[in-house]
Amino acid sequence: MMSKLNNKELDQKIKSLARAENKLLAIVIEHISEADRRKLYLDYNYANLYDYLVKECGYPGGSAQRRIDAARLLAVEPKLTTKIESGEINLSQTTLLQKAFREKSQTTKVTPDQKRSLIAKISDKTVNESQILIAKELDLKIKVNTKVIHQKDGSVRFEATLTKEQWESFQKAKDLASNATQSNDLPTLIKYLSDKFIKQKEGPTATVAVKKQVLQRDQCCQHKDPYTQRLCGSRWNLHIDHIKPKWAGGSDDIENLRVLCQKHNHCIYRQQAGIKTYTLSPVPPI
Ligand SMILES: [Zn+2]
């Protein structure tokens, strides 16, 4: 039956189903809003509406939360049902709104009028446009915390907030680099830009022959604990390090090179670069 439809019929069918889906969603939100008002969940021995929707009605957690967010907005703006039905407002937008209201209400009260006015403003806007409008209207602080999560395979997830100017400058770098990287992938770009910068700062590295000599001379990590003078001596994952860094005018001569394990190499690099999140031991005199 479905395979018998021609493309035009299939297109129309999907559109009419999408309309029906929005209509059904609006009805669901109305009912959840009523259940919230009655605290229906108490009758079923749940502490809150969320638990009731997830455990009793089978909604996945995220879907339940989005429906609750919309239902609570409906209590403020009865026109929301029509807007959801017509597709003027979707659940991503109502959730954005509720999150913003929760954040704002920690410092200032958000009035029902303000809420209604914002619902009107973001109607028919994209999620991105809504996000900007909401932040401007409520004068929300920009989150600048950078989140870094080290994962068990050694990879790292991070989340950062850039200002408009930082983002634009990053986009420009991305456009310029995309020819060389043949990719729009963010991690590829970060690696490309970092490598370029490091090479520019550090210059060409010592020759293979010189590195070999240093390895033969040192044989193991030469880092000395500044207090006990104990040599690290690790033979695992060795790197050649410039005692006086290249960017400080250090040479590639064998006397300015030493072997360090990865841990000490990284640690000393961070100290020299002035990154003070952790310190293992002071920088040895350069
Ligand atoms: Zn070491």
Residues whose N, C-alpha, C, O or C-beta is under 5 A from the ligand:
A	BS01	ZN	C221 H223 C232 S234 C261 H264
